[in-house]
Amino acid sequence: MQTPETLSDKLQERALTYIQHHALIKPGDCIVVAVSGGADSVCLLNILNSLRDRIDIKLHIAHLDHGLRGAEGQKDANYVKLLTSDLGLPATIGRADVRAWQTKIHSSLEEAAREARYRFMAQVAQKAGAAAVAVGHTFDDHVETVLLHIIRGTALAGLQGLQPSTNLTFAHKTHLRIIRPLLTITREETTDYCSSRNLNPRTDASNIDQRYLRNRVRLELLPLLRRVNPEIDRTIARLAKAASEAYSLLQNQTMDVWPRIARMGKKSVVLDRARMLAEPTAIQSELVRMAIIKLLGESRDFAARHFEAVIQMFSSPAGRTLNLPHQIQAVARYDSVILKIGTAGECPFPPLKKITRFKIPGITTLPGWQIMATVSGRGWRIRQNPLTAVFDMDATGDRLTISARQPGDRFQPLGMPLPKKLQDFMVDSHIPREWRDNIPLVRSGNDIIWVVGYQVGHQFRVMPATKKFLTLRFQQTRRANRNLLSAPANAKHST
């Protein structure tokens, strides 16, 4: 029969082996230990304290009262204070108004509590000069997390579950490294460990409150799955391991293509449209995830459906917008999709301050644009490029102009029997309000023959009887010629 000493010694050795295998702690590190007062975190604290001299580390205890449990929360804080006093360790005890934080960030109560807790831990770690924050997540938490991600709709990354360590970034570039030394140890084992050491941890009644999804997974779903497969916990863990190995390969491939597809702004990431569409869907999804992580520090609240929605933007007309969690907005441009924090509608095009005549044939240059006009007796097969269009020149004539929209403008889009208000066309085409005054319009007299980037005019379309073909190719010449569109390369003669 196992003695209490044997049990605790074995758990300490397992934790040490795991720490060393995953290089979670280095000699000389200061580690903040997040202690709620429950069995898992108290077990973690006791194990790390027992190993402190062997691995040469310093410990600092952190506890946050979330302000959700009234007197019980205060009792938890008092318990942690007594525990730290007995161990002679420094501690920081804090309190947060999580309900107020929930209202501010518009999230679930669980997510608000998690974010408040990690922000507090980051502050404590920074002040203590700590290398990481150790949390008491166990093997059971790992299994539950995989199931939660599946239920909420995850991509490959979410199937990994909990990792030995995770790096988070908060506002003002605050970084936090989370380590999980107990991921091979079960919740039952932490309870037995505390009992064997007479630690008397606190019990949190919210852990059985089935209003929370994680508790329903723990108390309802997993027991049901265990009746179907008694080894379901290990089965899920094997799935997570396989997913982690596959995801590592995917990450490496994505990192290879990131520099030629993505461009970082101050609060934005620009993803090149053509190069993005050339990649497999799995890499596209991971590129979007990486962009979100660059902006927020993590992608926890983003499910597979969010990545799929952003990927669809790369096949959408310029101007289409998509609002995502945490005030991230995706905006489709002619040549790219930009992911940015906030919803301010910055127009990517310069204003068109005057009416400009085209050189036909020839090159017309104006601020922000260079337009090539060619005339041919044969048609062109145009690869998909919203900045190139072909017209029947007998319909358009050769006295064309380019300008911004004017009051009273009307336009007959391709396939429509009658003209409509240009304003209505722009609304129907999801052109952002901030862009509309800067969208180039090609005119023949008073008729709009092309809303550049969106649609050609119906009466100026190429017909089977067309004999003279006019091709217009717009190329954007933004600041310092960055991000040019090589439209001429996208056209080929057809017979």
C-alpha positions in Angstrom: 0.0 0.0 0.0 1.2 3.5 -0.9 2.1 5.7 2.0 1.2 9.4 1.9 5.0 10.1 1.7 5.3 7.8 -1.3 2.4 9.4 -3.1 3.6 12.9 -2.6 7.2 12.0 -3.6 6.0 10.3 -6.8 3.9 13.3 -7.8 6.9 15.6 -7.1 9.2 13.5 -9.3 6.6 13.4 -12.1 6.2 17.1 -12.0 10.0 17.6 -12.0 10.4 15.3 -14.9 7.8 17.2 -16.8 9.3 20.6 -16.0 12.7 19.4 -17.1 11.5 17.7 -20.3 9.7 20.8 -21.5 12.3 23.3 -20.1 9.6 25.2 -18.2 11.9 26.6 -15.5 15.6 27.5 -15.5 17.9 27.6 -12.4 17.7 31.0 -10.9 14.2 31.8 -12.2 11.6 33.6 -10.1 8.2 31.9 -10.7 4.8 33.5 -9.7 2.5 30.7 -8.6 -1.2 31.4 -9.2 -3.0 30.1 -6.1 -6.8 30.1 -6.0 -7.0 28.1 -2.8 -8.3 24.9 -4.5 -6.7 21.5 -4.5 -4.9 21.9 -7.9 -3.2 25.2 -7.2 -2.4 24.3 -3.6 -0.8 21.0 -4.8 1.2 23.0 -7.4 2.5 25.4 -4.8 3.5 22.7 -2.4 5.3 20.7 -5.1 7.2 23.7 -6.4 8.1 24.7 -2.9 9.4 21.2 -2.2 11.5 21.3 -5.4 12.6 24.9 -4.8 16.2 24.1 -3.6 16.7 21.2 -6.0 16.0 23.4 -9.1 17.2 26.7 -7.6 14.1 28.9 -8.1 12.4 31.6 -6.1 8.6 31.7 -5.7 6.1 34.5 -5.4 2.4 33.7 -4.7 -0.4 35.5 -6.4 -4.1 35.3 -5.6 -7.0 37.3 -7.1 -10.4 37.6 -5.6 -12.7 38.0 -8.6 -15.4 39.8 -6.5 -18.0 37.1 -7.5 -18.4 35.0 -4.3 -18.7 37.6 -1.6 -17.6 36.3 1.8 -16.4 33.0 0.3 -14.0 34.8 -1.9 -12.6 36.7 1.1 -12.2 33.4 2.9 -10.2 32.0 -0.1 -7.9 35.1 0.1 -7.4 34.7 3.9 -6.6 31.0 3.3 -3.9 31.9 0.8 -2.5 34.5 3.1 -2.2 32.0 5.9 -0.6 29.5 3.5 2.0 31.9 2.3 2.7 33.0 5.9 3.3 29.4 6.9 5.7 28.9 3.9 7.4 32.2 4.4 7.0 33.2 0.8 6.2 36.6 -0.6 2.6 37.1 -1.9 0.4 39.5 -3.7 -3.3 39.4 -3.0 -5.6 41.4 -5.3 -9.3 42.0 -5.9 -11.1 42.7 -9.2 -14.6 43.7 -10.1 -15.1 41.1 -12.8 -18.7 41.9 -13.6 -17.7 45.5 -14.4 -14.9 44.2 -16.5 -17.3 41.8 -18.3 -19.5 44.8 -19.2 -16.5 46.7 -20.5 -15.2 44.0 -22.8 -18.6 42.5 -23.8 -17.7 38.9 -23.0 -19.0 35.9 -21.0 -18.4 36.0 -17.2 -16.0 33.1 -17.6 -13.9 34.9 -20.2 -14.0 38.2 -18.2 -12.7 36.4 -15.1 -10.0 34.7 -17.1 -8.8 37.9 -18.6 -8.9 39.8 -15.3 -6.9 37.0 -13.7 -4.2 36.9 -16.4 -3.8 40.6 -16.5 -3.4 40.6 -12.7 -0.8 37.8 -13.0 1.1 39.7 -15.7 1.3 42.7 -13.4 2.5 40.7 -10.5 5.1 38.9 -12.6 6.4 42.1 -14.0 6.8 43.7 -10.5 8.4 40.5 -9.1 10.8 40.1 -12.1 9.4 36.6 -12.7 10.2 34.5 -15.7 6.7 32.9 -15.8 3.5 32.3 -14.0 2.8 28.7 -13.0 -0.9 27.6 -13.0 -2.5 24.4 -11.6 -4.0 23.0 -14.8 -4.2 19.3 -14.7 -4.6 16.4 -17.2 -8.4 16.7 -16.6 -8.4 20.4 -17.6 -6.5 19.4 -20.7 -9.1 16.9 -21.8 -12.0 19.2 -21.0 -10.3 22.0 -23.0 -10.1 19.9 -26.1 -13.8 19.0 -25.8 -14.7 22.7 -25.2 -12.9 23.7 -28.3 -14.6 21.0 -30.4 -18.0 22.1 -29.1 -17.3 25.8 -29.8 -16.0 25.0 -33.3 -12.2 24.8 -33.5 -9.6 24.5 -36.2 -6.5 22.3 -35.8 -4.9 24.6 -33.3 -7.7 24.1 -30.8 -7.4 20.3 -30.8 -4.1 20.6 -29.1 -5.8 21.5 -25.8 -3.5 23.0 -23.1 0.2 23.3 -23.8 3.1 23.0 -21.3 3.7 26.7 -21.8 1.8 29.6 -23.5 2.9 33.1 -24.3 0.3 35.9 -24.0 0.6 39.5 -25.0 -1.7 42.3 -23.5 -2.1 45.9 -24.2 1.0 48.2 -23.8 3.1 45.2 -25.0 2.8 43.4 -21.6 4.0 39.8 -22.0 3.0 36.8 -19.9 4.4 33.3 -20.0 2.1 30.7 -18.5 3.6 27.3 -17.5 1.6 24.2 -16.5 3.8 21.8 -14.6 0.8 19.5 -13.6 -0.5 18.5 -17.1 0.3 14.8 -16.6 -1.3 14.8 -13.1 -5.0 14.2 -12.7 -7.4 16.2 -10.5 -8.0 13.1 -8.3 -4.2 12.9 -7.7 -4.0 16.6 -6.7 -6.8 16.0 -4.2 -5.1 12.9 -2.8 -1.8 14.8 -2.6 -3.3 17.6 -0.5 -5.0 15.1 1.8 -1.7 13.3 2.3 0.1 16.5 3.2 -2.8 17.8 5.4 -3.2 21.0 3.3 -7.0 21.3 3.6 -7.6 23.3 0.3 -10.7 25.4 -0.2 -13.7 24.2 -2.2 -15.2 26.5 -4.8 -18.9 26.0 -5.1 -18.8 27.6 -8.6 -17.0 24.5 -9.9 -20.3 22.6 -9.8 -22.5 25.5 -11.1 -23.8 24.1 -14.4 -24.5 27.5 -15.9 -20.9 27.3 -16.9 -20.1 25.3 -20.0 -16.9 23.8 -18.7 -18.7 22.4 -15.7 -21.4 20.8 -17.9 -18.6 19.2 -19.9 -16.9 18.0 -16.7 -20.1 16.8 -14.9 -22.3 15.7 -17.7 -20.6 15.1 -21.0 -17.4 13.4 -19.9 -19.2 10.8 -17.6 -21.4 10.0 -20.5 -18.4 9.5 -22.9 -16.7 7.3 -20.3 -19.6 5.0 -20.3 -19.2 4.6 -24.0 -15.4 4.4 -23.8 -13.8 4.0 -20.4 -10.5 5.2 -22.0 -12.0 8.4 -23.5 -9.7 10.7 -21.5 -6.5 9.0 -22.8 -8.1 8.8 -26.3 -8.7 12.6 -26.3 -5.2 13.2 -25.0 -3.7 11.1 -27.9 -5.8 13.1 -30.4 -4.5 16.3 -28.8 -0.9 15.0 -29.2 -1.4 14.1 -32.8 -3.0 17.5 -33.5 -0.1 19.2 -31.8 2.4 17.5 -34.0 0.5 18.3 -37.2 0.0 21.9 -36.1 3.7 22.3 -35.5 4.3 21.3 -39.2 1.6 23.7 -40.3 3.1 26.5 -38.3 6.5 26.0 -39.8 5.1 26.1 -43.3 3.1 29.2 -42.5 6.1 31.0 -41.0 7.9 30.3 -44.3 5.3 32.1 -46.4 4.4 34.8 -43.9 7.1 37.4 -45.0 5.9 37.5 -48.6 2.1 37.5 -47.8 1.8 39.7 -44.7 2.8 43.3 -44.0 2.6 44.7 -40.5 1.2 48.2 -39.8 1.0 50.0 -36.5 -2.4 48.5 -35.6 -3.0 46.4 -38.7 -1.9 43.4 -40.8 -2.2 43.5 -44.6 -2.5 40.2 -46.3 -1.8 40.1 -50.1 -4.9 38.9 -51.9 -3.3 37.0 -54.9 -0.6 35.4 -52.9 -3.0 34.4 -50.1 -5.4 32.7 -52.6 -2.4 30.7 -54.0 -1.9 28.9 -50.7 -3.8 25.8 -49.4 -6.8 26.5 -47.2 -5.0 25.2 -44.1 -2.2 27.7 -44.5 -4.7 30.5 -45.3 -6.4 29.8 -42.0 -3.2 29.8 -40.1 -2.1 33.0 -41.7 -5.3 34.7 -40.5 -4.7 33.3 -37.0 -1.2 34.6 -37.0 -2.4 38.0 -38.1 -4.9 38.1 -35.2 -2.2 37.0 -32.7 0.1 39.8 -34.0 -2.7 42.2 -33.2 -4.1 40.8 -29.9 -1.4 38.6 -28.5 -3.7 35.5 -28.7 -6.6 34.1 -30.7 -8.5 32.4 -28.0 -12.0 33.8 -28.8 -11.7 33.1 -32.5 -13.3 29.9 -33.8 -12.9 28.1 -37.2 -15.9 30.0 -38.5 -14.1 33.3 -38.0 -11.1 32.2 -40.0 -13.4 30.8 -42.7 -15.2 34.1 -42.9 -12.0 36.1 -43.3 -10.7 33.7 -46.0 -13.9 34.3 -48.0 -13.0 38.0 -47.9 -10.2 37.3 -50.3 -12.7 36.4 -53.0 -15.0 39.4 -52.1 -15.2 42.7 -53.9 -13.1 45.6 -52.5 -14.9 47.4 -49.7 -16.5 44.4 -48.1 -16.1 44.5 -44.3 -16.3 41.9 -41.6 -16.5 42.6 -37.8 -14.7 40.1 -35.6 -14.3 39.6 -31.9 -12.3 42.1 -29.8 -13.0 44.9 -32.3 -11.0 43.4 -35.1 -12.3 44.4 -38.5 -11.4 42.8 -41.8 -11.6 45.0 -44.9 -11.3 43.8 -48.5 -9.2 46.0 -50.7 -8.5 45.6 -54.4 -5.2 43.7 -53.8 -5.4 42.7 -50.2 -7.4 42.2 -47.0 -6.5 44.3 -44.0 -7.1 43.1 -40.5 -7.1 46.0 -38.0 -8.1 47.0 -34.5 -11.1 49.3 -34.5 -13.7 50.1 -37.1 -12.4 53.4 -38.4 -12.9 53.4 -42.2 -9.6 54.7 -43.6 -9.8 54.9 -47.4 -6.8 53.4 -49.2 -7.2 55.7 -52.3 -6.3 59.3 -52.8 -9.0 61.8 -53.6 -9.7 62.6 -57.2 -9.7 66.4 -57.2 -10.3 67.1 -60.9 -11.6 65.6 -64.1 -8.8 64.0 -66.2 -8.8 63.1 -69.9 -7.5 59.6 -70.9 -4.7 59.2 -73.4 -6.1 56.5 -75.8 -4.0 54.7 -76.6 -1.3 55.6 -74.0 -0.6 56.0 -70.3 -2.5 58.4 -68.1 -1.0 59.4 -64.8 -2.7 61.1 -61.9 -2.2 61.1 -58.1 -2.3 57.6 -56.8 -3.0 56.0 -60.2 -1.4 55.0 -63.5 -3.8 53.9 -66.3 -2.8 52.1 -69.4 -5.2 52.2 -72.4 -4.7 49.9 -75.4 -6.8 49.4 -78.5 -6.9 46.1 -80.4 -8.9 44.4 -83.1 -8.9 41.3 -81.0 -10.4 40.6 -77.5 -8.5 39.8 -74.4 -8.9 37.0 -72.0 -8.5 38.7 -68.6 -7.4 36.8 -65.5 -9.4 37.9 -62.5 -8.3 41.4 -61.8 -10.7 44.1 -60.6 -8.6 46.9 -62.0 -8.7 45.7 -65.6 -11.7 45.9 -67.9 -12.4 45.6 -71.6 -15.0 47.6 -73.5 -16.5 47.9 -77.0 -14.8 51.0 -78.2 -17.4 51.8 -80.8 -19.8 52.2 -77.8 -17.4 54.1 -75.6 -15.6 56.3 -78.1 -12.1 57.7 -77.4 -13.0 60.9 -75.4 -13.1 59.3 -71.9 -12.5 60.9 -68.6 -11.8 59.8 -65.0 -13.3 61.6 -62.0 -15.0 61.1 -58.6 -18.7 60.8 -58.2 -21.0 63.8 -58.8 -24.5 64.6 -57.4 -27.2 62.9 -59.4 -24.9 60.3 -61.0 -26.7 57.2 -62.4 -25.1 53.9 -63.5 -26.4 50.9 -65.4 -24.4 47.9 -64.1 -23.7 44.9 -66.4 -26.8 42.8 -66.7 -29.2 45.3 -65.5 -32.0 46.5 -67.8 -32.1 50.1 -66.5 -29.8 52.6 -64.8 -29.9 53.2 -61.1 -28.6 55.8 -58.7 -24.9 55.4 -58.3 -25.4 55.8 -54.5 -27.7 52.7 -54.5 -25.1 50.7 -56.6 -22.4 51.6 -54.1 -24.5 50.6 -51.1 -25.5 47.3 -52.8 -21.9 46.6 -53.6 -20.9 47.1 -49.9 -18.5 49.9 -50.8 -17.6 51.6 -47.4 -19.0 55.1 -47.0 -15.5 56.4 -46.4 -14.4 55.1 -49.8 -17.2 56.3 -52.1 -15.9 59.8 -52.9 -12.5 58.4 -53.9 -13.7 55.5 -56.1 -12.5 56.3 -59.7 -15.3 56.5 -62.3 -14.6 56.2 -66.0 -17.0 58.3 -68.1 -17.9 58.6 -71.8 -19.6 62.0 -71.8 -22.1 61.9 -69.0 -22.3 58.1 -68.9 -20.4 56.1 -66.4 -18.8 53.2 -68.3 -16.9 51.7 -65.3 -17.0 51.9 -61.6 -13.4 51.0 -61.3 -12.8 47.8 -59.3 -16.5 46.8 -59.3 -18.6 46.8 -62.4 -18.6 47.9 -66.1 -21.6 49.6 -67.6 -24.0 47.4 -69.4 -24.3 49.4 -72.7 -20.5 49.4 -73.1 -19.9 45.7 -72.6 -18.0 43.6 -75.2 -20.5 41.9 -77.6 -20.0 39.0 -80.1 -20.1 41.7 -82.9 -17.5 43.9 -81.2 -14.7 44.8 -83.7 -12.6 47.3 -81.7 -11.6 46.4 -78.1 -10.6 49.1 -75.5 -8.7 47.7 -72.5 -8.1 49.9 -69.5 -5.7 48.8 -66.8 -5.5 50.7 -63.5 -2.4 50.4 -61.4 -2.2 51.8 -57.9 0.9 53.9 -57.2 0.5 54.4 -53.4 3.1 56.0 -51.2 6.6 55.3 -52.5 5.2 52.8 -55.0 4.5 50.2 -52.3 2.0 47.4 -52.9 1.7 47.9 -56.7 -0.8 46.0 -58.7 0.8 44.6 -61.9 -2.3 44.5 -63.9 -0.7 44.3 -67.4 0.7 40.9 -66.5 -2.8 39.6 -65.9 -4.0 39.8 -69.5 -3.4 37.5 -72.4 -4.5 37.6 -76.0 -7.3 35.3 -77.0 -8.1 34.3 -80.6 
